[in-house]
Each structure stands twice: as C-alpha cells, then as structure tokens.
Amino acid sequence: MEDVKTVFADNWRSILVLELTDVRDGCTKRVIQTTQGRLYSTLRFGDVSLLEPESDDPDLPFGVDTLFDHLEKAKDYFLPVFEKKMKKPNLFIIPVDVLNSITTQKHSRAVHCLSSLGYVEQKTVSLKDCGIPNWREFNPMLEFRCVAIDSGASETVRDTLKECFWPRRDNSTKAKTVTSVFSRKKYSSVQHFSLERKHGLFVPSVSRGFDTIRTHSFKHQWFYRYRVHYPRLDEINPSLSKFLISTFENCPNHVFRNSGFSCSKCKTALSIELKHYTEHEVIDLAKWSREYDSVKDRHENLQKYFLDKDRRTIAVEVPLWAESNEFSDYEKVFKTSQALTGHIDLVRYIEERGGKCRVEIWDYKPGAYNEKYAGTQVLLYAFMLSLRTGIAFTNISCGYFDEVDAFTFKPGQVDTKILKELGKHVTK
C-alpha cells in the first residue's frame, strides 16, 4: 500500500509538456510545461487555469488509507440497508481504490471466506452518497464496499475474517530471533494485528456491553474465560494496555485451534533459580479465595477473586502466542514449526519505588511445591508477553503458587544458554 502511495505522489509531481489550442482565438497554439497533478485537476474540475505555473499547486487527493478514518460514516450508511434485508446482519466494510489491486483483492478475499459460512450479499457506495462532506478532496476512484452475512454467530464470522487476513510473513525477511527476545533490554516496536485499522470494519450482529470487568470466552481447544479490569488499565504500561484491549477482538483463535504445542505441554525442567516463599500476598489471596463461590470451577473462582479483590491484578486467563514465521531460529529452538500458545492465569502490575513498574506473571498450581515444569511454563509466558507487548524481560517477574507456597524468578536473569534445553520438550 505504501509503494502505491509513493508511486502516485511521484506521478502527481512529474513534469509533462502540453500543447494547448485556443479554439475561441483563431485556434492559436502554445506549449506549456506543467505537472500530471495539474492536468488531472484540470480534467476533473474543468478549470484550465490550474495548468498555469502561477496558480497554486493543487493538493494531492486523499488516498484509500485515509478512508479508515471514515468507516463509521460507511457503517451508518450500510447498516440500515442490511437491517431491512437480514435478521442478524454482520457487516465487513472495506475501503477500496478500484485501481488498486491490493484493496480490490481484499474485497474478493472477504467475499470468498465469508461465503464458506453461508450466503453473502454485497453493496458499494460512493464517498458522496456515504455523506463524507469533503468527498471532492479524495481520489475519485475511492469507494466503500460492504460484504454482509446473516448470522447470530458473530464471533465465528469475525474469526473467519481474522484467519483470512492474518499476516503470512515472508520467511526470507525474518530478522528477529528467539534469543533476541530473551536478551532484549529495551522496549521494541510491536506490530499489533488490527482488522479495523488494516483491512476493514467488522460490524457484528451481536455486541455485548460491560461495566468494570470485561469478559470473553475463547474456545481454544476448550473454553478460557479471559477477563480484564478496565479501570486499572489507565494506570499501567500503555503497550500492555493496548495488547490486553486488542486481544478481545484480534486474538488469532485459529492459531490456538491449529496448534498442539502449548506452554503446559513443554515438559522440560529448565535450570531456573527460584525463590521459595511460605508467606506472600498471593498465598494469602489464594487462601481467602477458598470462600469465594462465584462459579463452580476452583481455578476460575480464584481468578475472579483476584480480579475483584486485588487492586494489582489487571487480567486473568490472558491468551498468548508465538508463530514460527516470526523468527529465523524458531524451529531450531523449539524443534517444531507449530505455534507456541498459552494462557496466563494472572497478570499483576506493581508500582515500585523510584517510579519503576513491574509486570507480574503468575500461574496457580495446586501442589506447587512438587511442580517440575511450572518454571519453564511461566518463562515461556514471559517470552510471549514480551514479544506481544515489547516489554523487556527486566520489567517482568514470574511466579507460580498455591495456598501454601509461592515460587518466583526474574526472567531477565535467566541465561540465554538455557534455550538449548527447550528443544527437549515432550508433548502429549
């Protein structure tokens, strides 16, 4: 998309020579030097004076990328149209430049993938009819296209779109290594997948509101109740907050469904130096949660108790993933091409002296004292959280616990040589 914008801008400024004939003045002719942008604007608006170098340079028309800021306008147009036709309309609205094959192919891909779920309808609208007031300032080849499907299973529709547009990275251009994530000392930029900001706006037929705590059930082999305490997000690292919020809608559920390699199946006891506690605030909270009976499952009750009663707990059952095509050494380290996946039981956020902050990753393990592989499991959580948020290992701490014991370690102090042991994992 960026290359298309650059080519268009270069062409807009490129020089050309015109021979003009004035038929009202005896067909007199003259030759002028102008630009393609001036010629384009003259033909579009019928103003010959725009060809003259003395006139102001015409502005470059807004491109298709700027239409992402107007998706709500398009939604306001399309939604009433399909509400008359469908009981439960799900819409996918795509900004399109009819001369840009990338955008037209996105429309085709959306039609193809949603057709696997049932009958789809399509509609196109111009920027003018959509109600964009400054439509004349845009490239006239721009439009909005909408693909609609009647379904009460909105999340299935969303998942289908996410899988359709999920990035397939070019293996030849990979520069990141698993080792670099483990050894990184600074924040790094993170590319978050966003259906809305990169491809189009999904408008579900069913949407749920929430108050303080937002909950979503992910079917990743079995169900995981992902919960985030929204008011606490204002006080944490922005990158972590952005990831936790975006995960509700942009989690790649197909990656979890298609992979058999999870952190809990990594049966390698790494040589990690642990600190053992018999008195710790998470131990106390685990004990107190015994009297909490919000749901039947003990694990979920504990998570809900922490989120309700512990001001430092930000989120529970947080889904994480790492794909082999994100790294040049993934298969060498993990001895598999399957994506690594996992769900953190508890994410806590601690403000320390001097303005420093620490992200805590905790896993609840009944019988924690006898655990062999929990340290490895939580270390892999830290690896994926650092990958997805850019938070350095030095700002993360790891631990696992029950009502009697707690064990902690700092992943930033784990020697990267330990990665050689990870390939010994055994999956069931």
Secondary structure by P-SEA (a helix, b strand, c coil): caaaaaaaaaaaabbbbbbbbcccccbbbbbbbbcaaaaaaaaacccccccccccccccccccccccccaaaaaaaacaaaaaacccbbbbbbbbbccccaaaaaaaaaaaaaaaaacbbbbbbbccccccccccccccccbbbbbbbbbccaaaaaaaaaaaaaccccccccccccaaaaaacccccccccccccccbbbbbbcbbbbbccbbbbbbcccccccccccccccccccaaaaaaaaacccccaaaaaaaccccccccccccccbbbbbcccaaaaaaaaaccccccccaaaaaaaaaaaccccccccccccccccccccccccccccccbbbbbbcbbbbbbccccbbbbbbbbbbccccccccaaaaaaaaaaaaaaacccccccbbbbcccccbbbbbbcccccccccccccccccc
